[in-house]
Amino acid sequence: MKNKKVTLFGDSLLKGVLLDKNNRYAFADINWGYIQNELGVDISNKSRFGCDVTKGQKIINDVLSIDDSFDVAVVEYGGNDSDYLWDKVAKDPLQKHNPKTVLPEFEQKLDCIVKQLQNKGKKVVMMSLLPLEPNRYLKWISKNDKQTSDNIMKFLGDVEIIYRRQEMYSNTVTKVAYKNGCDFVDVRQKFLQSDNFPDLMCLDGIHANERGQQVIINAFVDYFKDTKLANAN
């Protein structure tokens, strides 16, 4: 049986990026090669660090114009879209600041991506966002500087708002997936079902550590097996 061709479109989460012991971004030891080698699925990873839905649209357009022979598209955007320009927030915390991609624009562009891929005959699989650990993330974006942290908190009012606003983008991913009849891999639920999801996260509060990366890969292993897309027994 011919292997299914799967192309990944996402950001650093699908790319397998994490923080190493020196707090530098690196790639996880566990990666998509396992699924490719063990399950008989050919994977092309077009994910990019820092990618948002707008950049994702361009990447998808470029890929489709060169080679649209893949069968399945895994789509994962929203984490960078929900983020803020924290340097600007810290400098002027009492002003209004918007996320990098406001929510209605994010939903519209994500919906267009899904429809574009489906119109090309691709099976679209969408992935929820990982939960964000707000206290770690605040320390990370403020570089542990108290004045910067205090200013960001003047804007937020409550550190948990970081989590809740990012959750809105994950909920929108779910909405777009079900609206368009996409398959859905809910890795967020897998993390939240763990005894302590921060144990699966890096010190920056947004990337999965090695254990968390294993949870992501396992979720997709289960998906490919359950949907009979894998050739392996």
Summary of the structure (lengths in Angstrom):
residues: 233
radius of gyration: 17.9
end to end distance: 12.2
largest distance: 60.1
contacts: 747
relative contact order: 0.18
helix: 49%
strand: 14%
